[in-house]
Amino acid sequence: MSRNHIILMTAVALFAASGGFWAAQVAIKPHEPVPATAPPASMVLPVSLSEVERDTIALYQDRNRAVVNITTETITYNWFLEPIPRQGTTGSGSIIDERGYVLTNQHVVEDAYKVFLTLYDGSRLEGEVVGVDPENDLAVVTFDPDDRDVDVIPLGDSEGLQVGQRVLAIGNPFGLERTLTTGIVSGLGRPLKARNNLVIRDMIQTDASINPGNSGGPLLNMSGDMVGINTMIYSPSGGSVGIGFAVPVNTARRVVPDLIEFGTVRRGWIDIVPRQLFPQLVDYANLPVSSGVLVSEISRGGNAESAGIRGGDSRRGVRYGRTVIYLGGDIITTVDGTPVASVANLYEALEDNAPGDTVVVEFIRGRRRMSTEVELSERPAQFEWD
Protein backbone atom coordinates (compact mmCIF):
# COMPACT_ATOMS: atom_id res chain seq x y z
CA MET A 1 0.00 0.00 0.00
CA SER A 2 1.39 3.39 -0.92
CA ARG A 3 1.98 6.10 1.67
CA ASN A 4 -0.85 8.21 0.25
CA HIS A 5 -3.31 5.37 0.65
CA ILE A 6 -2.92 5.14 4.39
CA ILE A 7 -3.23 8.74 5.48
CA LEU A 8 -6.70 8.88 6.93
CA MET A 9 -9.15 11.70 6.22
CA THR A 10 -12.06 11.37 8.63
CA ALA A 11 -15.62 12.14 7.67
CA VAL A 12 -16.10 13.74 11.03
CA ALA A 13 -13.79 15.77 13.20
CA LEU A 14 -12.26 12.83 15.03
CA PHE A 15 -8.81 14.34 15.19
CA ALA A 16 -7.12 17.73 15.32
CA ALA A 17 -5.27 19.08 12.30
CA SER A 18 -1.92 18.07 13.83
CA GLY A 19 -0.93 16.00 12.96
CA GLY A 20 -17.32 -3.98 3.79
CA PHE A 21 -25.23 -14.45 3.69
CA TRP A 22 -22.79 -15.92 1.29
CA ALA A 23 -23.90 -17.03 -2.13
CA ALA A 24 -23.96 -20.73 -2.73
CA GLN A 25 -20.75 -20.71 -4.74
CA VAL A 26 -18.74 -19.39 -1.81
CA ALA A 27 -17.92 -22.25 0.54
CA ILE A 28 -17.10 -20.48 3.79
CA LYS A 29 -15.80 -22.68 6.54
CA PRO A 30 -17.91 -22.74 9.71
CA HIS A 31 -16.78 -21.27 13.00
CA GLU A 32 -13.53 -22.98 14.02
CA PRO A 33 -12.25 -21.96 17.44
CA VAL A 34 -8.50 -22.18 17.79
CA PRO A 35 -7.48 -24.63 20.54
CA ALA A 36 -5.76 -22.43 23.07
CA THR A 37 -3.56 -25.11 24.59
CA ALA A 38 -2.95 -27.25 21.53
CA PRO A 39 -0.15 -25.74 19.43
CA PRO A 40 1.34 -27.79 16.59
CA ALA A 41 2.83 -31.06 17.80
CA SER A 42 6.28 -30.07 16.53
CA MET A 43 6.24 -26.96 18.67
CA VAL A 44 7.27 -27.13 22.32
CA LEU A 45 6.16 -24.12 24.33
CA PRO A 46 7.93 -22.96 27.48
CA VAL A 47 5.96 -23.75 30.60
CA SER A 48 6.38 -20.16 31.71
CA LEU A 49 4.04 -18.83 29.04
CA SER A 50 0.80 -17.31 30.21
CA GLU A 51 -2.56 -18.58 28.99
CA VAL A 52 -3.01 -15.47 26.84
CA GLU A 53 0.39 -16.02 25.25
CA ARG A 54 -0.44 -19.65 24.50
CA ASP A 55 -3.75 -18.62 22.97
CA THR A 56 -2.05 -16.01 20.80
CA ILE A 57 0.69 -18.39 19.63
CA ALA A 58 -1.82 -21.11 18.75
CA LEU A 59 -4.03 -18.65 16.90
CA TYR A 60 -1.15 -17.26 14.88
CA GLN A 61 0.18 -20.71 13.99
CA ASP A 62 -3.24 -21.70 12.69
CA ARG A 63 -4.39 -18.57 10.91
CA ASN A 64 -1.26 -17.07 9.35
CA ARG A 65 -1.24 -19.84 6.72
CA ALA A 66 -4.32 -18.25 5.14
CA VAL A 67 -2.78 -14.78 4.85
CA VAL A 68 -1.24 -13.88 1.49
CA ASN A 69 1.13 -11.16 0.39
CA ILE A 70 -0.26 -9.20 -2.56
CA THR A 71 1.92 -7.27 -5.00
CA THR A 72 0.80 -5.56 -8.18
CA GLU A 73 2.16 -4.23 -11.44
CA THR A 74 0.76 -1.17 -13.15
CA ILE A 75 1.32 0.25 -16.63
CA THR A 76 2.75 3.65 -17.46
CA TYR A 77 3.62 5.07 -20.88
CA ASN A 78 6.80 6.73 -22.09
CA TRP A 79 7.10 9.66 -24.50
CA PHE A 80 6.58 7.25 -27.43
CA LEU A 81 3.37 5.92 -25.84
CA GLU A 82 5.01 2.56 -25.26
CA PRO A 83 3.63 0.68 -22.23
CA ILE A 84 6.09 0.24 -19.39
CA PRO A 85 5.31 -2.09 -16.46
CA ARG A 86 6.15 -0.75 -13.04
CA GLN A 87 5.79 -1.98 -9.51
CA GLY A 88 2.47 -1.05 -7.96
CA THR A 89 1.26 -1.46 -4.42
CA THR A 90 1.97 -4.10 -1.78
CA GLY A 91 -0.63 -5.33 0.64
CA SER A 92 -2.20 -8.32 2.31
CA GLY A 93 -5.21 -10.55 1.82
CA SER A 94 -7.11 -13.42 3.43
CA ILE A 95 -8.06 -16.66 1.71
CA ILE A 96 -11.80 -17.02 2.38
CA ASP A 97 -12.60 -19.97 0.11
CA GLU A 98 -10.69 -23.18 -0.66
CA ARG A 99 -11.12 -22.54 -4.37
CA GLY A 100 -8.85 -19.55 -4.17
CA TYR A 101 -10.93 -16.49 -3.35
CA VAL A 102 -8.98 -13.83 -1.47
CA LEU A 103 -10.49 -10.83 0.33
CA THR A 104 -8.47 -7.61 0.38
CA ASN A 105 -8.80 -3.84 0.03
CA GLN A 106 -9.75 -2.18 -3.24
CA HIS A 107 -6.90 0.29 -2.98
CA VAL A 108 -4.39 -2.59 -2.84
CA VAL A 109 -5.34 -3.72 -6.36
CA GLU A 110 -6.41 -0.36 -7.79
CA ASP A 111 -5.15 0.23 -11.36
CA ALA A 112 -3.37 -3.14 -11.29
CA TYR A 113 -2.27 -4.61 -14.63
CA LYS A 114 -1.11 -7.80 -12.92
CA VAL A 115 -1.68 -9.15 -9.42
CA PHE A 116 0.63 -11.63 -7.70
CA LEU A 117 -0.08 -13.58 -4.52
CA THR A 118 2.60 -15.12 -2.34
CA LEU A 119 1.22 -18.01 -0.31
CA TYR A 120 2.33 -19.44 3.01
CA ASP A 121 4.56 -22.04 1.32
CA GLY A 122 6.38 -19.34 -0.64
CA SER A 123 4.59 -20.01 -3.94
CA ARG A 124 4.14 -16.85 -6.01
CA LEU A 125 1.06 -17.14 -8.19
CA GLU A 126 -0.62 -14.73 -10.56
CA GLY A 127 -4.11 -13.76 -9.49
CA GLU A 128 -7.08 -12.03 -11.06
CA VAL A 129 -9.27 -9.28 -9.66
CA VAL A 130 -12.85 -10.53 -9.89
CA GLY A 131 -14.65 -7.65 -8.19
CA VAL A 132 -14.14 -4.31 -6.45
CA ASP A 133 -16.24 -2.16 -4.16
CA PRO A 134 -14.66 1.31 -3.88
CA GLU A 135 -17.38 2.49 -1.53
CA ASN A 136 -16.22 0.07 1.17
CA ASP A 137 -12.63 -0.25 -0.05
CA LEU A 138 -13.04 -4.00 -0.58
CA ALA A 139 -11.98 -6.31 -3.40
CA VAL A 140 -11.93 -10.02 -4.20
CA VAL A 141 -8.99 -11.61 -6.00
CA THR A 142 -8.86 -15.20 -7.17
CA PHE A 143 -6.04 -17.64 -7.89
CA ASP A 144 -5.81 -21.27 -8.98
CA PRO A 145 -4.93 -23.46 -5.97
CA ASP A 146 -3.79 -26.18 -8.41
CA ASP A 147 -4.63 -29.05 -6.05
CA ARG A 148 -2.98 -27.34 -3.11
CA ASP A 149 -4.56 -27.73 0.29
CA VAL A 150 -5.12 -24.10 1.20
CA ASP A 151 -6.06 -22.82 4.61
CA VAL A 152 -9.08 -20.56 4.97
CA ILE A 153 -9.86 -17.87 7.52
CA PRO A 154 -13.46 -18.23 8.77
CA LEU A 155 -15.61 -15.12 8.86
CA GLY A 156 -16.89 -14.08 12.25
CA ASP A 157 -19.52 -11.53 13.29
CA SER A 158 -18.57 -7.90 13.79
CA GLU A 159 -21.97 -6.99 15.17
CA GLY A 160 -21.16 -8.11 18.71
CA LEU A 161 -17.72 -6.53 19.05
CA GLN A 162 -17.02 -4.64 22.25
CA VAL A 163 -14.61 -1.83 23.02
CA GLY A 164 -11.78 -3.40 24.98
CA GLN A 165 -12.05 -6.77 23.24
CA ARG A 166 -8.68 -8.27 22.32
CA VAL A 167 -7.92 -8.49 18.60
CA LEU A 168 -4.97 -9.50 16.42
CA ALA A 169 -3.83 -8.29 13.01
CA ILE A 170 -1.79 -10.39 10.56
CA GLY A 171 -0.28 -8.85 7.46
CA ASN A 172 2.83 -7.89 5.57
CA PRO A 173 3.91 -4.45 6.81
CA PHE A 174 6.81 -3.05 4.82
CA GLY A 175 7.08 -6.44 3.07
CA LEU A 176 7.74 -8.33 6.32
CA GLU A 177 5.53 -11.34 5.66
CA ARG A 178 3.02 -12.68 8.14
CA THR A 179 3.69 -10.17 10.88
CA LEU A 180 1.47 -10.40 13.94
CA THR A 181 0.41 -7.41 16.01
CA THR A 182 -2.01 -7.41 18.91
CA GLY A 183 -4.25 -4.88 20.58
CA ILE A 184 -7.84 -4.16 21.48
CA VAL A 185 -10.93 -2.73 19.86
CA SER A 186 -10.52 0.96 20.63
CA GLY A 187 -13.77 2.22 19.12
CA LEU A 188 -16.73 1.17 17.04
CA GLY A 189 -19.02 2.77 14.48
CA ARG A 190 -16.42 5.22 13.21
CA PRO A 191 -17.47 7.00 9.99
CA LEU A 192 -14.40 7.60 7.84
CA LYS A 193 -14.04 9.40 4.55
CA ALA A 194 -12.56 7.32 1.73
CA ARG A 195 -10.45 8.74 -1.08
CA ASN A 196 -13.55 8.99 -3.32
CA ASN A 197 -15.08 11.34 -0.72
CA LEU A 198 -17.73 8.81 0.25
CA VAL A 199 -17.98 7.74 3.85
CA ILE A 200 -17.23 4.18 4.96
CA ARG A 201 -19.55 3.64 7.90
CA ASP A 202 -19.14 1.66 11.11
CA MET A 203 -15.39 1.22 10.87
CA ILE A 204 -13.60 -0.61 13.69
CA GLN A 205 -10.89 1.37 15.44
CA THR A 206 -8.02 -0.62 16.93
CA ASP A 207 -4.65 0.01 18.52
CA ALA A 208 -3.18 -3.15 16.97
CA SER A 209 -0.33 -1.76 14.88
CA ILE A 210 -1.22 -1.35 11.21
CA ASN A 211 1.45 -0.15 8.81
CA PRO A 212 1.96 0.12 5.05
CA GLY A 213 1.52 -3.41 3.71
CA ASN A 214 -1.08 -4.42 6.32
CA SER A 215 -3.94 -3.23 4.11
CA GLY A 216 -6.33 -6.05 3.25
CA GLY A 217 -5.14 -8.37 6.02
CA PRO A 218 -7.43 -9.87 8.65
CA LEU A 219 -8.32 -8.46 12.03
CA LEU A 220 -9.07 -11.51 14.19
CA ASN A 221 -10.81 -12.15 17.47
CA MET A 222 -9.40 -14.60 19.98
CA SER A 223 -11.42 -17.44 18.45
CA GLY A 224 -9.50 -16.95 15.21
CA ASP A 225 -12.47 -15.55 13.29
CA MET A 226 -12.06 -12.55 11.01
CA VAL A 227 -13.97 -9.60 12.41
CA GLY A 228 -12.49 -6.91 10.18
CA ILE A 229 -10.35 -6.12 7.16
CA ASN A 230 -7.44 -3.88 8.09
CA THR A 231 -7.65 -0.82 5.88
CA MET A 232 -6.03 2.38 7.05
CA ILE A 233 -4.33 4.25 9.84
CA TYR A 234 -4.42 7.75 11.18
CA SER A 235 -0.85 8.98 11.21
CA PRO A 236 0.78 12.39 10.88
CA SER A 237 4.06 10.63 10.01
CA GLY A 238 2.88 7.68 7.91
CA GLY A 239 3.77 5.12 10.59
CA SER A 240 1.53 3.46 13.15
CA VAL A 241 0.63 5.61 16.15
CA GLY A 242 -1.91 3.20 17.57
CA ILE A 243 -4.96 4.38 15.63
CA GLY A 244 -5.87 1.86 12.95
CA PHE A 245 -9.14 1.14 11.21
CA ALA A 246 -10.74 -1.98 9.74
CA VAL A 247 -13.82 -2.52 7.60
CA PRO A 248 -16.24 -4.67 9.64
CA VAL A 249 -16.50 -8.22 8.38
CA ASN A 250 -20.30 -8.01 8.23
CA THR A 251 -19.89 -5.46 5.44
CA ALA A 252 -17.75 -7.97 3.57
CA ARG A 253 -20.35 -10.70 4.13
CA ARG A 254 -22.91 -8.46 2.45
CA VAL A 255 -20.90 -7.36 -0.59
CA VAL A 256 -18.58 -10.27 -1.43
CA PRO A 257 -21.24 -12.50 -3.04
CA ASP A 258 -22.03 -9.68 -5.49
CA LEU A 259 -18.34 -9.06 -6.15
CA ILE A 260 -17.82 -12.71 -7.05
CA GLU A 261 -20.96 -13.05 -9.17
CA PHE A 262 -21.16 -9.63 -10.82
CA GLY A 263 -17.76 -7.99 -10.30
CA THR A 264 -19.46 -5.10 -8.54
CA VAL A 265 -22.07 -4.53 -5.83
CA ARG A 266 -25.67 -4.27 -6.99
CA ARG A 267 -27.09 -1.33 -5.08
CA GLY A 268 -30.49 0.30 -5.08
CA TRP A 269 -31.11 3.61 -6.79
CA ILE A 270 -33.73 6.30 -7.29
CA ASP A 271 -34.06 7.15 -10.98
CA ILE A 272 -33.17 10.82 -10.82
CA VAL A 273 -30.41 13.20 -11.80
CA PRO A 274 -29.44 14.64 -8.39
CA ARG A 275 -27.85 18.05 -7.93
CA GLN A 276 -26.42 19.17 -4.62
CA LEU A 277 -27.55 22.52 -3.26
CA PHE A 278 -24.96 25.24 -2.84
CA PRO A 279 -25.29 28.86 -1.61
CA GLN A 280 -25.36 30.53 -5.03
CA LEU A 281 -28.11 28.19 -6.24
CA VAL A 282 -30.12 28.57 -3.04
CA ASP A 283 -29.98 32.38 -3.32
CA TYR A 284 -30.69 32.47 -7.07
CA ALA A 285 -33.71 30.17 -6.89
CA ASN A 286 -34.90 31.44 -3.50
CA LEU A 287 -35.04 27.90 -2.16
CA PRO A 288 -36.58 27.21 1.27
CA VAL A 289 -33.63 25.08 2.49
CA SER A 290 -29.87 25.46 2.22
CA SER A 291 -28.93 21.78 2.07
CA GLY A 292 -30.36 18.78 0.30
CA VAL A 293 -30.44 17.20 -3.14
CA LEU A 294 -32.40 18.88 -5.92
CA VAL A 295 -34.13 16.52 -8.34
CA SER A 296 -32.96 18.15 -11.55
CA GLU A 297 -34.37 15.42 -13.81
CA ILE A 298 -36.23 12.13 -13.52
CA SER A 299 -36.16 9.09 -15.78
CA ARG A 300 -39.41 8.70 -17.68
CA GLY A 301 -41.17 5.56 -16.47
CA GLY A 302 -38.66 5.17 -13.64
CA ASN A 303 -39.33 4.55 -9.97
CA ALA A 304 -39.11 8.22 -8.99
CA GLU A 305 -41.86 9.15 -11.44
CA SER A 306 -43.97 6.19 -10.26
CA ALA A 307 -43.56 7.35 -6.67
CA GLY A 308 -44.69 10.88 -7.52
CA ILE A 309 -41.34 12.63 -7.26
CA ARG A 310 -41.04 15.61 -9.60
CA GLY A 311 -38.03 16.72 -11.58
CA GLY A 312 -37.10 20.22 -12.64
CA ASP A 313 -38.64 22.29 -15.41
CA SER A 314 -36.77 21.90 -18.71
CA ARG A 315 -37.55 25.58 -19.42
CA ARG A 316 -35.77 26.70 -16.26
CA GLY A 317 -32.29 25.43 -16.81
CA VAL A 318 -29.33 27.30 -15.34
CA ARG A 319 -25.71 26.60 -16.15
CA TYR A 320 -23.16 26.09 -13.42
CA GLY A 321 -19.76 25.38 -14.93
CA ARG A 322 -20.35 22.59 -17.42
CA THR A 323 -23.48 21.40 -15.62
CA VAL A 324 -27.06 22.37 -16.47
CA ILE A 325 -29.37 22.37 -13.45
CA TYR A 326 -33.13 22.37 -13.98
CA LEU A 327 -34.98 24.28 -11.29
CA GLY A 328 -38.41 23.59 -9.83
CA GLY A 329 -37.86 19.95 -8.87
CA ASP A 330 -38.37 18.38 -5.46
CA ILE A 331 -35.58 18.68 -2.89
CA ILE A 332 -34.77 15.38 -1.16
CA THR A 333 -33.88 15.82 2.52
CA THR A 334 -33.92 12.29 3.99
CA VAL A 335 -33.97 8.66 2.83
CA ASP A 336 -35.25 6.15 5.38
CA GLY A 337 -34.59 8.71 8.09
CA THR A 338 -30.98 9.34 7.04
CA PRO A 339 -30.33 13.04 6.42
CA VAL A 340 -29.39 13.83 2.82
CA ALA A 341 -27.46 17.08 2.68
CA SER A 342 -25.39 16.20 -0.38
CA VAL A 343 -25.21 13.82 -3.31
CA ALA A 344 -22.60 11.82 -1.40
CA ASN A 345 -25.13 11.47 1.45
CA LEU A 346 -27.66 10.10 -1.02
CA TYR A 347 -25.24 7.37 -2.09
CA GLU A 348 -24.42 6.63 1.53
CA ALA A 349 -28.10 6.39 2.48
CA LEU A 350 -28.65 3.82 -0.28
CA GLU A 351 -25.33 1.98 0.16
CA ASP A 352 -26.72 -1.12 1.87
CA ASN A 353 -30.00 -1.24 -0.07
CA ALA A 354 -30.45 -3.69 -2.93
CA PRO A 355 -32.60 -3.32 -6.05
CA GLY A 356 -36.18 -4.13 -5.11
CA ASP A 357 -35.93 -2.71 -1.59
CA THR A 358 -38.39 0.00 -0.61
CA VAL A 359 -37.29 3.23 1.08
CA VAL A 360 -39.15 6.25 2.42
CA VAL A 361 -38.04 9.48 0.75
CA GLU A 362 -38.81 12.81 2.39
CA PHE A 363 -38.65 15.90 0.21
CA ILE A 364 -39.71 19.51 -0.08
CA ARG A 365 -41.98 20.69 -2.88
CA GLY A 366 -42.34 24.43 -2.94
CA ARG A 367 -42.78 25.15 0.75
CA ARG A 368 -44.41 21.83 1.68
CA ARG A 369 -42.71 18.84 3.27
CA MET A 370 -43.83 15.56 1.72
CA SER A 371 -42.83 11.88 1.71
CA THR A 372 -43.29 8.86 -0.52
CA GLU A 373 -42.17 5.24 -0.79
CA VAL A 374 -39.83 4.30 -3.62
CA GLU A 375 -39.05 0.77 -4.80
CA LEU A 376 -35.40 0.95 -5.74
CA SER A 377 -34.01 0.11 -9.15
CA GLU A 378 -30.41 -0.93 -9.78
CA ARG A 379 -27.90 1.87 -9.68
CA PRO A 380 -26.15 2.49 -12.99
CA ALA A 381 -22.57 1.29 -13.22
CA GLN A 382 -21.29 4.73 -14.21
CA PHE A 383 -22.09 7.78 -12.11
CA GLU A 384 -20.36 10.75 -10.56
CA TRP A 385 -19.90 11.75 -6.96
CA ASP A 386 -20.59 15.47 -6.87
N, C-alpha and C positions, 0 to 999 in steps of 0.2 A: 504494500500500500504506500502510495506516495505521501510525502509530508503534508501536501495541501489537503489530502483526503481526510486527514485525521484531526484537523483543527476544527473544533466544534463551534458552530454558531447556533445558539439556543433560540428557540421560538419565543421564549419568555425571558425576562431578565433574571436568570438564575445566578449569573455571575457579574462581577464588576468588570469594567473595561480593562483592568490590569491583566491585567495579564495580557419489513413480518409472522373435519373427518378426512381421512386420506382416501383418494380414489382407489378403486380396486387394483389398479396396476402398480400401486406403490405398497410393497410388502414391508411394513414397518414392524420391527421386532417388538414384542410386548415388553412391559416393564420388567427389567432385570436388575434387581438390587445387587450391588457389588458386595461379596462376602468380606466383611471387615477384617476377619482374622484368618483369612485363607489366601495369602499371597501365593504366587506361582511356586510349585514344588521345588524348583531349582533355586529359589531365593530364600536365604536364611536371614531372618530379621533379628537384630539385637533385642535381647529381652528387656532392655531399658527403654524401649520405645513406648510412648504413651498410646492409648487407644485411638486418639484422634490421628496420631501419626500413622499408625497401622492402617486405619481406614483410608487415609489419603494415599498412602503408598499402594494399597490394593486397588483403589479406584484408578489411579494413574496407570498402573500396569495393565489394567483391563481396557481402559478407554482410549489411551493414546494411540493404539493400533488403528483406530478408525479416523484419526486426524491426518489430513493430507496437506502437503505444501503445494501451493498454487503459484505458478509463474506464468507470465503472459508475454507475447510478442505483439507489437503494434507495427503499423506501416507508416512511414513518412516518405516524402518525395523530395528528390534533389531538384536542382535548377533545370534539369532536362526532363523533369516529370517522370523519372525512373523510380519505382518503388524500392524503398530501403527498409528492411526489417530492423527493428530496434527493440531492446528490452523494455517491457512494460512494467506492470506492477507485480508485487509479491504479496501473497496473503495466505490464508488458511482456509480449510473447509472440513466438513464432517460428512463421512459416508453415512447415508441414511437409508440405503437400500442395497441389498446384496447384489443387485444387478448393475450397480455402479453409479447410482445417483448421489451427487455430492451437493450439499447445501453450503452456500457461501454468501458474501455480500456482492451486490451489483457493482459497486465501485471497484472491486478487485478484478473483475473481468471486463470492465467498461472499455470499449474501443479495441478489444483484443482481436488480433488476426489469428493467433494461435494460442491455445491454452495447454499447459503441461501440468500434470499432477505427479508428485513424488509420494509414493506409498510408504507404509511402515517398513517394508522389506527393502527399500531403496530403489524399487522399480520406478522409472520415469516414463510415464505414459502420456500420449496426447489425448486431450479431452475435447469435448464439444459443449458449447453453451446451448442449452435447450430452452431456457426461459429466463427473463429478467423482470423484476418489479422495482423500478426506480423509486416509487413512492414509499416503499418500505426498505429500500436498499438491500434487496434479497435477490439471489440468482440460484439457478440449478444448473450444474455441469454434470455431464455423464462421461464415463469411460468404459472400456470393455474389460471386465475382470479376467477374461481369457482363462476360465476354469480355476482362477485363484479362489481360495477361501478368504473372503474379505470380512473384516469385523465391521459392525454397524453400531452407531450410537443411537440408543432408543430415545424417543421424544417424550419429555415429561409434560408437566402442566404448569404454566407460568401464572395461572390465575390465583393459586394459593400461596405465592411467595410472600415472605414476611421480611420486613426490615430487620437486619441483624442475623438473618439466616446465612449459614456458611456456604460459600460457592467456590468453585475452582474454574480456572480458565486454562485451556491448552491451545497452543498455537505455535507460530514460527516467527517470533519477534526478531527483527534484524537478520532473518535467515537462520536463526538458531532453532533447529527443528525440534518439535515436540517439547517445548518449554512449558512447565507448569507454574502457575502462580495461584495464590489462594487469597481469599478475602471474605467479605460479607456483602450482602445486599444492603447498599447504603441508602437507596431511595427507590420509590416505585411511581409509575404513572408520569414520568417526566416527558413533557412535549418538547421535541427537539427539531430544529429547522434543518432540513437536508439541503444539499447543494442546489437542488432544483427549486428551492424556496418553499416547498411544501413541508408540512410538519409531520414527522413520524411520531405517532402518539404512543403513550404508555411505555416508554423506554425504561429499562432496568438500569439503575445506577449502581455501580459496584466499585469497591476500592481494590479489587484484584487487579494487579498491574496489567495494563493493556498497552502495547507499544506498536510501532509500525511493523506490520507482518502478522499481527494477531487478528486482523480483520477477517471475519468469516469463520473463525474458530468457535468451538462450543463453550458456553458457560454452563457448568454442570452443578447439580445439587449433590449432596452426599450419598445419594442412592445411585449416582452415576447417570442420571437422566439429564438430557439437555433441557435447560430451562430458558436459554437465550442464545443469541448469535452475536458474538462480540463485534462491535461495529466502529466505535469511535471513542476518542478521549477528549477531555477538555485539558488543554495544556498551552500555557503561554510560550513554552520553550520547544514543544514538539515531542517531549518525552513524558512518560507517565508521572503524574503528580497525585495519583490516587483517586482520580475521578474518571471512571470509564463508563461506557454505556453499551447496552446490548439490546437488540430487538427481541421482544418476548417470543418464546417458541410457539405460543398459541397463534400469533400472527403468521408464522411460517406454516403451521398446520392448515390455516385457512387458505393461503395463497399457493402453496407448492403444487397441489393437484392441478390447478389451472396452468401453472408454469410448465409442468410436464406435458399436459395434454394440448395446450394451445400456444405455449411460448410466451404468453402474457397473462395478466389477470383480467378476467371478465368482470367489469364493474358496471353498476347501474348508472343511468344518466337521464337527465331531463332534456328533452329535445329543444334546446334554445341556443341562441347566441348570446352569451352573458357578457356584460360590460361592467366593470367595476366603477363605482362612483368616485369622483375626485372633486376637490373644491371648486375648480373652474366650471365643471359640468353642473354641479349642484347650484351654483350661483346663476349660471346662464339659463338653466331650465326652471329655476325657482322650485326645486324639489323639496318635499317636506322632511326628508331625512338626509343626513350627511354620509351615511355608510350603508352599504348593501350592494346588491347586484341587479343592475337594470337589465330587463329582458329586451334586448335590442331587436331580436328577430326570433320567430318560432318556426319550426319545421311543419309544413302543411301536412296534416294527417298524423302528426306525431303525438306523443303522450301529453305534452304541455297543452296543445290545442284541445285535446280530448278532455283534459282536466279543467279547462276554462281559463288558462293563463293567457294573457294578452301580450303580444309583442309590440314594438314601436311602430310609429306611422312612417311609411316609406316616403311620405312627402315632407317629413321633418328630420331629415338627415343632417347631421353636423359632422364636420371633419375634425379629427384630432390626430395630428401626425398623419400616418398612412391609414388610419382606421376611420371608418364611417360609423357613427353611432346614431341609431334611430330613436328619437325621443317619443315619449307617450306610453311606453310599455310599463308593465308591472315591475315593482322593485321587490325582489326576494330578500327577506330579512332573516328567516330561519328555515331549516330543514330538519324535521323530526326533533325540534327543540334546540338544535345546535345553531348558535348565532352565525349568520353569514354576512360578514362585513366586507368580504373580498371574493374574487373569483377563486383564489387559493382555498378560502374557507369552504366554498361550494364543493370543490373536489374532496376536501377533507371530510365534509359531512356525508359524502356519498361513498367514501373509500371502502367501507366494509359492507356495502350493499351490492347485491347481485341483480342482474337483469330479472325482472319479474317481481321483485320486492315492491312494496308500496310504502311511500313516505308521505308525511304531512308537510306541505309547503305553506309557509305564511308569507304574505306579501302585502305591499301597499299599492292601491290603485287610486290615483288622485290623492284624496286625503283620507281614504277609508282603509282600515286594516282588514284583510280577508285571509282565508285559508282554504286549501283544497287538498285532496289526496291524488297522488300521481303514481301510477304503476310504471316503474322504471324500465327503460329500454337498455340496450347495451351501448356503453360509451364508445365513440369512435376511436380507432387506433391512433389517429393523428389529431392532436389538439395543442393549444398553447396555454401556458400558465401566465396570466397577465399580472 
